[in-house]
Amino acid sequence: MRIGTLAKKYKISVDSLYYYINIGLIVPPRKGKQYFVDETCERDLQLILTYKKWGFSLKEIHSVLTRYRISCMQQPEDIVDIICAMQRKYDQLQNEIDELMTRQREIGDAKEKLRNTVSLEPRQVLGVPLSMLDLLVCPRCGQSFQLCNARMTHRCITHADVSCQCGYKAEITDGIFITGNNNTSQYDRPDLQREFYRDMPDELISIYQRSYNWMRERLGQIDIDRKILMETHLNAYFSLQFQLEHLEKHQCKVILIDKFPEILALYKDFLERRNTSLEVLFIADGSMRLPLVPGRVDVLIDFFSSNEHQFYNQSSLLDEVKDFLAPASHIVGTYFYLPDGQRSVHNLLRNYPEACRSNFSLPAFKMAIRRSGFVKVDDSLIGRTSNVGANWCFGFMEEGDDIALLSFLCKRNTLDPKMFLTNETTEQFFGRP
């Protein structure tokens, strides 16, 4: 029998057979330049394939073949050696089976634990906190609201009709304060399945995690005891979900804002299932004409919020919300920018006709910070990558263009903001882009 015929019979490659020949596992007779397989070679190959199936290495199999070739298994010692080798392999497989069964049980337990978190009924109801009613005022005239047909718990209002003497109307539905400023963009939609996250490459998510860590450390450096924190544009990100234990420890109050009530309901359900002790005010508003008392927010969280805002608006997010920030307030965030991405900017404006041309521009963001009356306390270039995946948000990115993440901590400047608009301070604020 020739080598090719033997390979077909046992469904292995000719290359594998020649490899076995080269290392001496099979030793076929040779006539000229061709090998011919006899019964001994075929028997050896059967043994090789059987022992490989049992998990023996080629070196271990070679040792077994040696015993056959030395004594034809006539010596008891050779038989004992092979039995010992089989026993060692048997014990090894048993240990592997035990380890696999342990892992299987652990996976099953973890699976059930996760399933319970999905099916777990909320242990509390969140709504407009009674302790935060003093933050709400009419965005038209600045007067207090009137509430009718209210339903409430001892902590919060879950339903109510909201009105003002000036004619402004809103509602509280399922614990969310819903203004009349609905989403008007035809290019935006609520990402209820969080497709944005699912399509991102691991490399980019690792950079995100480093930015979360950096922001957590900076939050630990400022006084947030019983302070009011605000995060907007949750349809893009809800970065505070990674800081909840820290916020609960300091008994913070949190304002969460998005244009889509469905997105707020998604995260409200998450917080209820988590049984958070935080007081959380959910506001659904498609503009930044928020029903909030000016000057009360102590910390603004801006992880991609400024970028998300300028997908659909010409204004800067900071220009829109600066009046709501307290005199001693801070901004903790991460800004996404294109170090050299004119092709990507062109695609952005084509894909998102409402987008601001200065979105993803670090110099423009610096100017917005200064216009809003803030100065840098600390910053860090967290990372940059051209690998953004095939997700629908970063679909405008041109191949080869990098996106960079700059995390920053700013505080409100008590001096005249105009003094920070010189060319010199433009470079000093975050450094050169």
N, C-alpha and C positions, 0 to 999 in steps of 0.2 A: 504494500500500500504506500502511495506517495504522501508527502506532507500535506499537499492541498486537499487530498481526499480525506485524510484524517481530520483536518481542520473543519471541513464541511460536516463530517459525521458527528463531531462533538460540539459543533457550533461555536468554535473559538477561532480567533484570527491566526493567520499564518505567521504574523509577526510574533505572537505569543509563543507559538510552538518553537520558532527559531530562538527565541529568548531562553526557553527551557533547555534547548539543546546547548546553547552557548554556556549556560551556567551548570550543565551536567545533570539536570533533573531527569531528562530523557536522553538516552544514548543510542540512537538508531544506527544501524550499519550503513555504510556509504559505498556506493559504486560510482566511481569517477567523481563527478561534481554533484551527484544527486544522493539524497538520503532516501532510504526505504524503511518503512515502519514494519517491524515484526510484532509477534504476539507479546513479547516482553515489553516493548516500547508502549504498546497500546495498554497493557496492564498497568504500567507505571503512570501513564497519563490518566487512567481511570482513578488510580489512587490519589494523584495530585489534585484532580478536580473534586474528589470526595473530601479530602482533608481541607482544601480551600473553602469548601462549603461549610465545613465545621469551624472555620475561623483560624486554622493553622497558618502560620506564616510560611513563605517559601523556604526559609532557612530551617524551620521545624520539620517541614515535609521532606527536605533533603536528608535530614538526620534519620527519619523513618525509612526512606528508601535505602539509605546506607545499611541499615540493619538487614533488610531483605537481601541486598546485594552481597553482603559479607557471608551470611550463613544460611540463606534461604529459610530463615526463621527456625533453624534446627536447634539453636542454642537457647535454653530457657532464659538466660540473662537478656538476650535480645528481645524476647517476648515481654519480659518484665519491663524493660526500658520503654517499649512502645505503650504498654498498659499504663505506666507512670505518666508518660506524655499525655495520653488520653485523659487520665484522671486530672492532671493539672489543667487541661483545657476545659474539662467538665466543670471543675471548681471555678475556673475563671468565668465561664458562661453563667454559672449559677449566681456568682457575685454580681455579674452584669444584670442578670434578670432581677435580682433583689433590688439593685440600684434603680433599674428602670421602673419597677413597681413602686418604689418609694417616690420617684419623680412623678409617676402617673398620679399617685394619691395626692401629692402636693399640688399638681396642676388642677386636679379635680376640685380640691378645696378652694384654691384661688379662683377657679371659674365660678364656683357657687357663691363665693364672697362677692365677686363682681356682679353676678346675676342679682344678688340681693340688693346691691346698691342701685341697680337699674329699676327694680320693681318696688323698692322701698317707698312707702307712702311718706309724704312730707310730714315731719313731726311738729311743724309750726307754720303759721301763715304770716307772710310778709305783706306789708302794704305801706301806705304813706304814714310814717311814724308820727305819733302825736308829739313827740319831742322835737320834731323838725318842721312842724306847721309854721313856726315863726320865720322860716326861711322862704316861704312862698308868698309872693305878691303878684299883682297884675302887671304884666310886662308893658301894658299900654299906659296906665296912669300911676302905677306904683302903690295902689291902695290894696287893702286886705281883701281876701276872697270871702264870699258867702257860700256855705255848703248846705245842700238840701238832699233829702232822701238818703242820708248817710247810713252805711252799715259799717260796723267797726268791732274790733276786739279791744282788750284792755291796753294793747300797745299801738294799734294802727287802724287806719281807715282803709277798708277794702273796696267800697263803692260809694260814690257820691256824685251829685251834679254840682259843678263848680261854676260860679258866675261872679261878675264884678258890676258895680253900679254903672261903669262906663260902657257896658254892653259886651265885654269880653266873656267868652264861655269856654269851659273845658270840662273834663270829667275824670273821675277816678274809677277805673274798671279793673277788677281783679288785682287791686293794689298798685296799679300803675297810673300815674298822673299823665293824662293824654291831652295835649293841647290841640288847638285847631290847625296847627302848622304841620300839615302832612307832607310826606315825601312828594316832590314834584319832578324828580329826575327820571327820565325814561331809561337811563343807563344803569341805574342802581336797583338792587333787589335784595331782599333779606336772605342771607346765607344760612338757612336753618339747618342744613346738613353739614355745615362747617367744611364745605368742599375746599375752601381756601387752605385750611390746615392740611387736609389729607393729601393734597397733591404736592406738598413742598418736600424738597429733598432733605435728607438727614443732615447734610452739611449746613444748610441754612438754618434748620431748626436748632442745631447746636450753637450757632451764633446767637439766635434768639435767647437760648437758655443763659448764655454768658451775659447778655444784656439784662435779663431778669435778675440774675445774681447781683449785678452791679447796682441796679436800681434798689434792690432790697437792702444792700449795704448802705446806700445813701439815705434811704428812708430811716435807717437806724441811727443816722447821724444828726437828724433834726428832731425837734420836739413835735411829736404828733399825738401826745396824750389828749384824749377827748377832742381832737381837732376834726375839722371837716375836710374830707378829701373828695375830689370830683374826677371822674373819668368819662370821656365822651366817645362817640363813634364805636360802640361795642360791636357793631356789625363786622368791623374789621378785627378788633381784638378786645379782649377783656383781660388786661394784664394784671389787674388787682386780684384776680382769682388765685394767683401764685403768691400773694402776700397776705392771705386772709388770717392766718394764725397771728402774724405780727400786728395786724390791725385790730383783731379781737383783743389781744393782750393789752393794747393801749386804749381800748374802748372808743375807737374812732367812729365818726359818723360818715357815711358814704353817700354821694350823689352819683347815680349812673344814668347816662343820657344816650339815647339813640333815636334816630328818626323812625325806626320800625318797632311798634309795640310787640311784635312777635319775637324779636330778638331779646327784648327786655324780659318777656315772659319766659324765654328759654333759660336765661341766667337767673331769673327769680326762682324758677323751679329748682335749679341747681343749688342755690343758696338755702332754700327751704329744706331740701333733702339733706344738706350738710348740717342743718340745724344751727346755722350761724347765730352768734349773739350780737352781730352788728345791727345797728339801725341803718336801714338802707332806703333812700328815696329814689324811686325809679321815675324818670321823666321821658316821655315819648314826644319828641319835637323835631320837626324837619328843618327848623331854622336854628339860629343861635339867639333868638329873642326869647330868652328863657324866663319862666315865671319865678325868678329868684331875687332875693334882696341883694343889692350890690354890696361888694366888699366883705363877704362872709366866708368865702372858700379859702382855706388855709393852704392846701396843697393841690395842685393840678397834676394829674397823671397824664402824660402825653406819649404813650407808646404807639407810634404810627398814626396817632389821631390827626396830627397836622397834615400828614400826607394824605390820609383818607379824606379829610375835609376838602382838600384842593383837587381831588378827582372830580368834584361836582360843583365847586365854587371858585370864584376869582379871588375872594378875600382870604386873609390869613386867619386860621383858627384862633391864634392868640389875640389878634385885633378884635375878634368877635367876643371873646370871653374875659378879656382883661378887667372889665369893670366889675365882674363878679368876684375877683380875687382880692383877698384882704391886704392891707398895707404891709404886713410882714409875711406875706405868702411866699411859697416856694413852688417851683416847677421841677418835677422829676420825670424824665422821659428818655426816649430813644428816637432820633430822627434818621430817616432813611434818605440817602442822597446818592446821586450819580456823579462820581468823580470826573468822568469824561464820557458822557453819554448823550451827545446831541442826536444821534440816530434813534436812540430809545425815546428821547423827549418827543421827537417827530412822530414816532409810533403812538406815544401816549396821547398826543393831541388828536391824532386820527381816530384812535379807538374810543377816546373819551372826549367828545367835542366840548363838554362843559369844563374840562380841566383847565387849571391855571398853568400858564407856561412856566412859572417859577416853581412848580411842584418838583420835589427831589433836587432842589438847588440849595446847597448849604449856605452860600452868601445871602440868598433871599431869606432863609430861615433865621440867620443871625440878625438881619435887619428887623425882622418881625419881633424877635426877642427884645431887641433894644427899644423898638417903638413902643412895646408894651411896658417898658420901664423895668426890665429885669437885667441883672448882671450875672455872669458865670461865677459859680462857686467851684465846680469841678466838672471835668468831662473826660471821656475816654473813647478812642476809636476801637470799638469792640471787635470788628472784623469786616471783611469784604469778600465778595464771591461773585462769580459770573454764573454760578449754578443755581438758578432760581426755580427750575422745574417747569412743567407745562401747565401751571395753574392759571386760572382766568384772571386773577388780579395782576400778576406780573407778566401777562402775555404780551405786553408792549415791549419787553426787554429784548434788545437786539443781541444776537449771539456774539459773545466776546466782551460785551459791556459789563463792567462790575457794578454791583450795588454795595454801598458801605453803610454801616450802622454806627452812629455816634450817640452814645449815652451821655446824659448831661444832668447836672443839678444847678438850678438858678435860683436866685432870691430877688425879691423886689428891691429895686434901687430907691433909696430915700432921697437921693440927690436929683438934680434936674436931668431927665432922660436925654435931653438934647445934647448934653455934653458927651454922650457916648456914641455919637453919630459921625465922628471924625474918621479919616482913613486909618489913622494909627490904631485907634481902638477897634476898628473893624477887624484888623489882623490879630489883635491881642485877645479878642473875646473868646474865640474857640481855636485860635491859631489859624494858619493858612489852610485852605481846603486842599 
